[in-house]
Amino acid sequence: MTAAMLVLEPIFEADLPSEQYAYRPGRNAEQAAKEVQERLHRGHTDVVDGTPLFALA
């Protein structure tokens, strides 16, 4: 890790919504796809901006 990352990462991390998975340490596309599936299963009908997991293969 660079010194810049040690300083800047906590600042940007604090501003990101918890639903965001891109460019975040410890998060990945598979986790995002799983969250979308779980929300759809629970009846959420929100519009979701994301790349389907099968498109990443």
C-alpha positions in Angstrom: 0.0 0.0 0.0 1.2 3.4 -0.8 1.2 6.4 1.6 -1.4 8.1 -0.6 -3.7 5.1 -0.3 -3.3 5.0 3.5 -4.4 8.6 3.6 -7.1 8.8 0.9 -8.8 5.4 1.2 -10.6 6.1 4.5 -11.7 9.5 3.2 -13.3 8.1 0.0 -14.6 5.0 1.8 -16.6 7.2 4.2 -18.4 8.9 1.3 -19.4 5.7 -0.6 -22.9 4.2 0.0 -22.9 0.7 1.5 -24.5 -0.6 -1.7 -21.5 0.2 -3.8 -19.2 -2.7 -4.6 -16.9 -1.3 -7.3 -13.4 -0.2 -6.4 -13.8 -1.1 -2.8 -11.4 -3.3 -0.8 -12.9 -6.6 0.2 -15.8 -6.4 -2.2 -16.2 -7.9 -5.7 -18.6 -8.5 -8.5 -19.8 -11.9 -7.2 -20.8 -10.3 -3.9 -22.7 -7.6 -5.8 -24.5 -10.1 -7.9 -25.5 -12.1 -4.9 -26.9 -9.0 -3.2 -29.0 -8.2 -6.3 -30.4 -11.7 -6.3 -31.2 -11.6 -2.6 -33.0 -8.2 -3.0 -35.0 -9.5 -6.0 -36.0 -12.6 -4.0 -37.2 -10.4 -1.2 -39.5 -8.6 -3.6 -37.5 -5.4 -4.3 -38.3 -4.0 -7.7 -35.7 -1.2 -7.7 -33.8 -0.5 -10.8 -30.3 -1.8 -10.4 -27.3 -0.6 -12.4 -24.9 -3.5 -12.7 -23.2 -6.0 -15.0 -24.8 -9.5 -14.9 -22.3 -12.0 -13.5 -22.6 -14.2 -16.5 -21.3 -11.3 -18.7 -18.1 -11.3 -16.7 -17.2 -14.9 -17.6 
